Amino acid sequence: MTNFELALAFAQQLVIILIAAQVFGYLAKFIGQPRVVGEMIAGVVLGPSLFGLFFPELQKSIFIADTMPILYIGAQIGVGLYMFLVGLEFNTQLFKKQARSAVGVSLAGMLVPFIVGALLCLWLLDKPGLFASGISYANAALFMGAAIAITAFPMLARIIYERKLAGTALGTLALAAGAIDDAAAWIVMAVVLASFGGGAMLAIKAVIGGSLYATFMLTKARSWLQPLADKVEQSGVLTAPQLLLVVVLWAISAYSMEWVGLHAVFGGFLLGIAMPRGKLTALIDARLNKITVFLLLPMFFTYSGLKTQLNVLASFEVMSIALVILAASIFAKGIACWAAARIGGADNRTAMAVGALMNARGLMELIIINIALKFGVIEQGLFSIMVLMAIVTTLMATPLFQLVYGRHMPVATKAAVVDEPTTAKPSQE
């Protein structure tokens, strides 16, 4: 295949991906779901589970093997930039103020899923097609715990801001607890990636290197970036060279995390947190948001969907495993967060709303299982099961939240309105 033919084939893929993402995103919004839920489903629909099932030859002729490396690169850039934007929107002041009150909810939202994940692995580890051969029980249990404990923090933030709950007890509790949960889940996943098949030195390099880099980004980096923020604040514009500098810093940060043995998304997220808040973060979001969310992120969903084979669920044994994992994930996360919120003094309505919001996995689940599949921690069967779990728990979140908390929310003292389909406008600190 010539370069021109390759480019033409990829362009055809991209048009189909974008159309599917827009159509399913609109349908999701029409039925009251976040747009990103529809885009997740669109990725699965374009894969072998549906499009490939009914039109196998046509699906193979469109998503040809030669273009997969290009789609993979676009997907990785998309998810990396998206996590950078999530970092930009991470309100560290809110986190600091609410961290203590959210610790109970967060600990319950991590501890119970990790216990459930460890118990599940006693049963799952010997099942074929789920975990990589030779994986230790500890690594399998840690992965399952992280996969069950993780929260769709970007979607949670979007629901909170869209409902104007950012300054309420529910909003601050859910955002702070979700942030702690995801940070812990990513740390555990980093340990799994570092230790799986890489030996002690690789694990030490990843843990120490990642810790040092995170410490640097969360302490020194913001002060070093402040002169750039001051220039943008004074001029009111973000010039092309300044934007290029930010993109280069993102690439360096992503590569640094890859170099120490972790994943590039960690680097992008840390750089986003380190960026000084104000005009700089608002303009970066305005420049990168559309291309990331409308163009690159659907490529990630499609790449995940092409690796998802829901036909494996046709087996009674695999379907049984999927239903057990789904039920265990829902109850472990939702009930634990509800109970912890109640013990912490929240009324039942607020506690149930926290449990509903924290139970969604969304894009964060897709990222973590894609990383696990890439590094050989899990196999195709478990990957497909976890995609199903991510979609179902994400679909449940909004209707459950509206059911227990109502459609008419109290207006918060500090609220922001978000644009579809991002999580929220960058918070001002």
NORTATA-V181116 format. One record per residue. RES is the residue in one letter. SS is DSSP state (~ for helix, > for strand, _ for the rest). PSI is psi in whole degrees, -180 to 180 (999 if undefined). OMEGA is omega in whole degrees, 0 to 359 (none if undefined). Layout:
res->RES ss->SS psi->PSI omega->OMEGA
res->RES ss->SS psi->PSI omega->OMEGA
This chain:
res->M ss->_ psi->127 omega->180
res->T ss->_ psi->166 omega->179
res->N ss->~ psi->-38 omega->180
res->F ss->~ psi->-44 omega->179
res->E ss->~ psi->-38 omega->178
res->L ss->~ psi->-45 omega->179
res->A ss->~ psi->-39 omega->180
res->L ss->~ psi->-42 omega->179
res->A ss->~ psi->-41 omega->180
res->F ss->~ psi->-38 omega->178
res->A ss->~ psi->-40 omega->178
res->Q ss->~ psi->-44 omega->177
res->Q ss->~ psi->-47 omega->185
res->L ss->~ psi->-41 omega->178
res->V ss->~ psi->-45 omega->180
res->I ss->~ psi->-42 omega->179
res->I ss->~ psi->-46 omega->183
res->L ss->~ psi->-39 omega->178
res->I ss->~ psi->-46 omega->180
res->A ss->~ psi->-42 omega->180
res->A ss->~ psi->-43 omega->180
res->Q ss->~ psi->-43 omega->181
res->V ss->~ psi->-50 omega->182
res->F ss->~ psi->-31 omega->175
res->G ss->~ psi->-41 omega->178
res->Y ss->~ psi->-43 omega->180
res->L ss->~ psi->-41 omega->178
res->A ss->~ psi->-44 omega->179
res->K ss->~ psi->-36 omega->181
res->F ss->~ psi->-36 omega->181
res->I ss->_ psi->11 omega->175
res->G ss->_ psi->14 omega->178
res->Q ss->_ psi->155 omega->173
res->P ss->_ psi->146 omega->182
res->R ss->~ psi->-36 omega->183
res->V ss->~ psi->-28 omega->178
res->V ss->~ psi->-44 omega->177
res->G ss->~ psi->-38 omega->179
res->E ss->~ psi->-37 omega->175
res->M ss->~ psi->-46 omega->180
res->I ss->~ psi->-38 omega->179
res->A ss->~ psi->-40 omega->179
res->G ss->~ psi->-41 omega->179
res->V ss->~ psi->-40 omega->181
res->V ss->~ psi->-39 omega->181
res->L ss->~ psi->-13 omega->182
res->G ss->_ psi->-168 omega->182
res->P ss->_ psi->-14 omega->183
res->S ss->_ psi->-34 omega->182
res->L ss->_ psi->-67 omega->179
res->F ss->~ psi->-46 omega->180
res->G ss->~ psi->-23 omega->179
res->L ss->~ psi->-43 omega->183
res->F ss->~ psi->-31 omega->180
res->F ss->_ psi->66 omega->187
res->P ss->~ psi->-42 omega->182
res->E ss->~ psi->-42 omega->179
res->L ss->~ psi->-43 omega->180
res->Q ss->~ psi->-42 omega->179
res->K ss->~ psi->-32 omega->180
res->S ss->~ psi->-25 omega->179
res->I ss->~ psi->-51 omega->182
res->F ss->_ psi->74 omega->183
res->I ss->_ psi->156 omega->185
res->A ss->~ psi->-34 omega->184
res->D ss->~ psi->-27 omega->182
res->T ss->~ psi->-7 omega->183
res->M ss->~ psi->-39 omega->177
res->P ss->~ psi->-35 omega->179
res->I ss->~ psi->-44 omega->178
res->L ss->~ psi->-38 omega->179
res->Y ss->~ psi->-45 omega->180
res->I ss->~ psi->-46 omega->178
res->G ss->~ psi->-40 omega->180
res->A ss->~ psi->-43 omega->181
res->Q ss->~ psi->-40 omega->176
res->I ss->~ psi->-41 omega->181
res->G ss->~ psi->-49 omega->182
res->V ss->~ psi->-32 omega->177
res->G ss->~ psi->-45 omega->178
res->L ss->~ psi->-35 omega->179
res->Y ss->~ psi->-43 omega->178
res->M ss->~ psi->-30 omega->174
res->F ss->~ psi->-44 omega->178
res->L ss->~ psi->-37 omega->176
res->V ss->~ psi->-42 omega->177
res->G ss->~ psi->-38 omega->177
res->L ss->~ psi->-33 omega->184
res->E ss->~ psi->-4 omega->183
res->F ss->_ psi->115 omega->183
res->N ss->_ psi->97 omega->183
res->T ss->~ psi->-30 omega->178
res->Q ss->~ psi->-43 omega->176
res->L ss->~ psi->-42 omega->180
res->F ss->~ psi->-46 omega->181
res->K ss->~ psi->-41 omega->183
res->K ss->~ psi->-34 omega->187
res->Q ss->~ psi->0 omega->186
res->A ss->~ psi->-44 omega->184
res->R ss->~ psi->-45 omega->181
res->S ss->~ psi->-22 omega->182
res->A ss->~ psi->-7 omega->185
res->V ss->~ psi->-42 omega->181
res->G ss->~ psi->-47 omega->179
res->V ss->~ psi->-43 omega->182
res->S ss->~ psi->-44 omega->179
res->L ss->~ psi->-43 omega->178
res->A ss->~ psi->-39 omega->180
res->G ss->~ psi->-13 omega->175
res->M ss->~ psi->-46 omega->186
res->L ss->~ psi->-49 omega->182
res->V ss->~ psi->-47 omega->176
res->P ss->~ psi->-35 omega->179
res->F ss->~ psi->-36 omega->175
res->I ss->~ psi->-46 omega->179
res->V ss->~ psi->-42 omega->178
res->G ss->~ psi->-40 omega->179
res->A ss->~ psi->-40 omega->179
res->L ss->~ psi->-40 omega->179
res->L ss->~ psi->-38 omega->183
res->C ss->~ psi->-24 omega->174
res->L ss->~ psi->-31 omega->181
res->W ss->~ psi->-37 omega->189
res->L ss->~ psi->-25 omega->192
res->L ss->_ psi->-31 omega->181
res->D ss->_ psi->-2 omega->179
res->K ss->_ psi->133 omega->181
res->P ss->_ psi->149 omega->174
res->G ss->_ psi->9 omega->181
res->L ss->_ psi->-68 omega->179
res->F ss->> psi->156 omega->177
res->A ss->_ psi->145 omega->179
res->S ss->_ psi->136 omega->178
res->G ss->_ psi->-4 omega->180
res->I ss->_ psi->142 omega->180
res->S ss->_ psi->158 omega->177
res->Y ss->~ psi->-39 omega->181
res->A ss->~ psi->-47 omega->180
res->N ss->~ psi->-41 omega->179
res->A ss->~ psi->-44 omega->181
res->A ss->~ psi->-39 omega->179
res->L ss->~ psi->-42 omega->179
res->F ss->~ psi->-48 omega->181
res->M ss->~ psi->-40 omega->178
res->G ss->~ psi->-46 omega->179
res->A ss->~ psi->-40 omega->182
res->A ss->~ psi->-34 omega->179
res->I ss->~ psi->-34 omega->185
res->A ss->~ psi->-23 omega->188
res->I ss->_ psi->148 omega->182
res->T ss->_ psi->146 omega->176
res->A ss->_ psi->73 omega->186
res->F ss->~ psi->-44 omega->179
res->P ss->~ psi->-41 omega->179
res->M ss->~ psi->-40 omega->176
res->L ss->~ psi->-45 omega->180
res->A ss->~ psi->-40 omega->181
res->R ss->~ psi->-44 omega->179
res->I ss->~ psi->-43 omega->180
res->I ss->~ psi->-46 omega->183
res->Y ss->~ psi->-38 omega->179
res->E ss->~ psi->-36 omega->181
res->R ss->_ psi->5 omega->180
res->K ss->_ psi->46 omega->180
res->L ss->_ psi->11 omega->188
res->A ss->_ psi->-29 omega->182
res->G ss->_ psi->7 omega->181
res->T ss->_ psi->168 omega->179
res->A ss->~ psi->-42 omega->179
res->L ss->~ psi->-48 omega->184
res->G ss->~ psi->-48 omega->182
res->T ss->~ psi->-39 omega->179
res->L ss->~ psi->-47 omega->182
res->A ss->~ psi->-43 omega->181
res->L ss->~ psi->-46 omega->181
res->A ss->~ psi->-44 omega->180
res->A ss->~ psi->-41 omega->178
res->G ss->~ psi->-39 omega->179
res->A ss->~ psi->-45 omega->179
res->I ss->~ psi->-44 omega->180
res->D ss->~ psi->-49 omega->183
res->D ss->~ psi->-38 omega->178
res->A ss->~ psi->-45 omega->179
res->A ss->~ psi->-42 omega->180
res->A ss->~ psi->-40 omega->179
res->W ss->~ psi->-37 omega->178
res->I ss->~ psi->-45 omega->179
res->V ss->~ psi->-43 omega->179
res->M ss->~ psi->-37 omega->177
res->A ss->~ psi->-41 omega->178
res->V ss->~ psi->-42 omega->179
res->V ss->~ psi->-47 omega->181
res->L ss->~ psi->-39 omega->182
res->A ss->~ psi->-35 omega->186
res->S ss->~ psi->-22 omega->185
res->F ss->_ psi->108 omega->174
res->G ss->_ psi->9 omega->185
res->G ss->_ psi->-6 omega->180
res->G ss->~ psi->170 omega->185
res->A ss->~ psi->-39 omega->184
res->M ss->~ psi->-40 omega->179
res->L ss->~ psi->-41 omega->179
res->A ss->~ psi->-43 omega->179
res->I ss->~ psi->-43 omega->179
res->K ss->~ psi->-43 omega->182
res->A ss->~ psi->-47 omega->184
res->V ss->~ psi->-49 omega->181
res->I ss->~ psi->-47 omega->180
res->G ss->~ psi->-44 omega->179
res->G ss->~ psi->-40 omega->179
res->S ss->~ psi->-45 omega->179
res->L ss->~ psi->-42 omega->181
res->Y ss->~ psi->-43 omega->179
res->A ss->~ psi->-41 omega->178
res->T ss->~ psi->-44 omega->178
res->F ss->~ psi->-46 omega->183
res->M ss->~ psi->-34 omega->184
res->L ss->~ psi->-5 omega->180
res->T ss->~ psi->-66 omega->187
res->K ss->~ psi->-36 omega->190
res->A ss->~ psi->-41 omega->183
res->R ss->~ psi->-41 omega->179
res->S ss->~ psi->-34 omega->177
res->W ss->~ psi->-30 omega->180
res->L ss->~ psi->-10 omega->184
res->Q ss->~ psi->-41 omega->178
res->P ss->~ psi->-39 omega->176
res->L ss->~ psi->-43 omega->179
res->A ss->~ psi->-39 omega->180
res->D ss->~ psi->-41 omega->178
res->K ss->~ psi->-43 omega->180
res->V ss->~ psi->-38 omega->180
res->E ss->~ psi->-41 omega->182
res->Q ss->~ psi->-43 omega->184
res->S ss->~ psi->-28 omega->181
res->G ss->_ psi->5 omega->180
res->V ss->_ psi->155 omega->174
res->L ss->_ psi->108 omega->184
res->T ss->_ psi->165 omega->179
res->A ss->~ psi->-45 omega->177
res->P ss->~ psi->-37 omega->179
res->Q ss->~ psi->-41 omega->177
res->L ss->~ psi->-40 omega->178
res->L ss->~ psi->-40 omega->178
res->L ss->~ psi->-43 omega->179
res->V ss->~ psi->-43 omega->180
res->V ss->~ psi->-39 omega->178
res->V ss->~ psi->-43 omega->177
res->L ss->~ psi->-39 omega->177
res->W ss->~ psi->-45 omega->180
res->A ss->~ psi->-42 omega->179
res->I ss->~ psi->-43 omega->181
res->S ss->~ psi->-43 omega->179
res->A ss->~ psi->-44 omega->180
res->Y ss->~ psi->-36 omega->180
res->S ss->~ psi->-42 omega->179
res->M ss->~ psi->-37 omega->175
res->E ss->~ psi->-39 omega->184
res->W ss->~ psi->-36 omega->181
res->V ss->_ psi->-5 omega->176
res->G ss->_ psi->8 omega->177
res->L ss->_ psi->-157 omega->181
res->H ss->_ psi->153 omega->184
res->A ss->~ psi->-29 omega->183
res->V ss->~ psi->-29 omega->177
res->F ss->~ psi->-44 omega->181
res->G ss->~ psi->-45 omega->179
res->G ss->~ psi->-42 omega->181
res->F ss->~ psi->-44 omega->180
res->L ss->~ psi->-40 omega->178
res->L ss->~ psi->-39 omega->178
res->G ss->~ psi->-42 omega->177
res->I ss->~ psi->-37 omega->185
res->A ss->~ psi->-19 omega->183
res->M ss->_ psi->130 omega->177
res->P ss->_ psi->134 omega->184
res->R ss->_ psi->153 omega->180
res->G ss->_ psi->-146 omega->182
res->K ss->~ psi->-36 omega->182
res->L ss->~ psi->-53 omega->183
res->T ss->~ psi->-35 omega->179
res->A ss->~ psi->-43 omega->182
res->L ss->~ psi->-36 omega->176
res->I ss->~ psi->-45 omega->179
res->D ss->~ psi->-42 omega->181
res->A ss->~ psi->-36 omega->182
res->R ss->~ psi->-41 omega->189
res->L ss->~ psi->-18 omega->188
res->N ss->~ psi->-52 omega->186
res->K ss->~ psi->-50 omega->183
res->I ss->~ psi->-34 omega->180
res->T ss->~ psi->-50 omega->188
res->V ss->~ psi->-40 omega->184
res->F ss->~ psi->-28 omega->185
res->L ss->~ psi->-54 omega->190
res->L ss->~ psi->-41 omega->183
res->L ss->~ psi->-40 omega->174
res->P ss->~ psi->-27 omega->176
res->M ss->~ psi->-37 omega->177
res->F ss->~ psi->-44 omega->179
res->F ss->~ psi->-40 omega->180
res->T ss->~ psi->-42 omega->179
res->Y ss->~ psi->-40 omega->176
res->S ss->~ psi->-42 omega->181
res->G ss->~ psi->-34 omega->179
res->L ss->~ psi->-21 omega->178
res->K ss->_ psi->-2 omega->181
res->T ss->_ psi->122 omega->180
res->Q ss->_ psi->89 omega->182
res->L ss->~ psi->-11 omega->177
res->N ss->~ psi->-18 omega->176
res->V ss->~ psi->-21 omega->180
res->L ss->~ psi->-9 omega->179
res->A ss->~ psi->-24 omega->176
res->S ss->_ psi->134 omega->181
res->F ss->~ psi->-40 omega->182
res->E ss->~ psi->-45 omega->181
res->V ss->~ psi->-40 omega->178
res->M ss->~ psi->-39 omega->177
res->S ss->~ psi->-43 omega->178
res->I ss->~ psi->-44 omega->181
res->A ss->~ psi->-44 omega->181
res->L ss->~ psi->-38 omega->178
res->V ss->~ psi->-46 omega->179
res->I ss->~ psi->-42 omega->180
res->L ss->~ psi->-50 omega->181
res->A ss->~ psi->-43 omega->180
res->A ss->~ psi->-39 omega->181
res->S ss->~ psi->-44 omega->182
res->I ss->~ psi->-49 omega->184
res->F ss->~ psi->-38 omega->181
res->A ss->~ psi->-44 omega->183
res->K ss->~ psi->-51 omega->186
res->G ss->~ psi->-50 omega->183
res->I ss->~ psi->-38 omega->179
res->A ss->~ psi->-45 omega->181
res->C ss->~ psi->-38 omega->176
res->W ss->~ psi->-48 omega->182
res->A ss->~ psi->-42 omega->181
res->A ss->~ psi->-39 omega->178
res->A ss->~ psi->-39 omega->178
res->R ss->~ psi->-45 omega->179
res->I ss->~ psi->-33 omega->179
res->G ss->_ psi->-3 omega->175
res->G ss->_ psi->-1 omega->180
res->A ss->_ psi->148 omega->176
res->D ss->_ psi->165 omega->187
res->N ss->~ psi->-39 omega->181
res->R ss->~ psi->-45 omega->179
res->T ss->~ psi->-42 omega->181
res->A ss->~ psi->-40 omega->178
res->M ss->~ psi->-37 omega->177
res->A ss->~ psi->-40 omega->177
res->V ss->~ psi->-45 omega->179
res->G ss->~ psi->-40 omega->180
res->A ss->~ psi->-44 omega->181
res->L ss->~ psi->-42 omega->183
res->M ss->~ psi->-17 omega->185
res->N ss->_ psi->-16 omega->180
res->A ss->_ psi->138 omega->179
res->R ss->_ psi->-44 omega->173
res->G ss->~ psi->-143 omega->184
res->L ss->~ psi->-34 omega->182
res->M ss->~ psi->-37 omega->177
res->E ss->~ psi->-43 omega->179
res->L ss->~ psi->-39 omega->179
res->I ss->~ psi->-48 omega->186
res->I ss->~ psi->-37 omega->180
res->I ss->~ psi->-29 omega->174
res->N ss->~ psi->-40 omega->177
res->I ss->~ psi->-44 omega->180
res->A ss->~ psi->-40 omega->178
res->L ss->~ psi->-41 omega->179
res->K ss->~ psi->-41 omega->183
res->F ss->_ psi->2 omega->176
res->G ss->_ psi->22 omega->178
res->V ss->_ psi->-40 omega->180
res->I ss->> psi->167 omega->178
res->E ss->_ psi->180 omega->189
res->Q ss->~ psi->-39 omega->183
res->G ss->~ psi->-50 omega->181
res->L ss->~ psi->-34 omega->177
res->F ss->~ psi->-49 omega->181
res->S ss->~ psi->-40 omega->178
res->I ss->~ psi->-43 omega->182
res->M ss->~ psi->-29 omega->173
res->V ss->~ psi->-45 omega->178
res->L ss->~ psi->-44 omega->179
res->M ss->~ psi->-42 omega->180
res->A ss->~ psi->-44 omega->182
res->I ss->~ psi->-47 omega->183
res->V ss->~ psi->-47 omega->182
res->T ss->~ psi->-31 omega->178
res->T ss->~ psi->-41 omega->177
res->L ss->~ psi->-34 omega->183
res->M ss->~ psi->-29 omega->193
res->A ss->~ psi->-54 omega->185
res->T ss->~ psi->-51 omega->179
res->P ss->~ psi->-37 omega->178
res->L ss->~ psi->-42 omega->179
res->F ss->~ psi->-45 omega->180
res->Q ss->~ psi->-33 omega->180
res->L ss->~ psi->-45 omega->185
res->V ss->~ psi->-23 omega->184
res->Y ss->~ psi->-16 omega->177
res->G ss->_ psi->157 omega->181
res->R ss->_ psi->-27 omega->182
res->H ss->_ psi->106 omega->186
res->M ss->_ psi->152 omega->173
res->P ss->_ psi->143 omega->181
res->V ss->_ psi->131 omega->182
res->A ss->_ psi->163 omega->179
res->T ss->_ psi->-31 omega->178
res->K ss->_ psi->108 omega->182
res->A ss->_ psi->157 omega->176
res->A ss->_ psi->149 omega->177
res->V ss->_ psi->138 omega->185
res->V ss->_ psi->156 omega->175
res->D ss->_ psi->141 omega->174
res->E ss->_ psi->142 omega->356
res->P ss->_ psi->37 omega->180
res->T ss->_ psi->174 omega->181
res->T ss->_ psi->-47 omega->179
res->A ss->_ psi->161 omega->172
res->K ss->_ psi->151 omega->180
res->P ss->_ psi->132 omega->181
res->S ss->_ psi->144 omega->177
res->Q ss->_ psi->134 omega->180
res->E ss->_ psi->999 omega->none
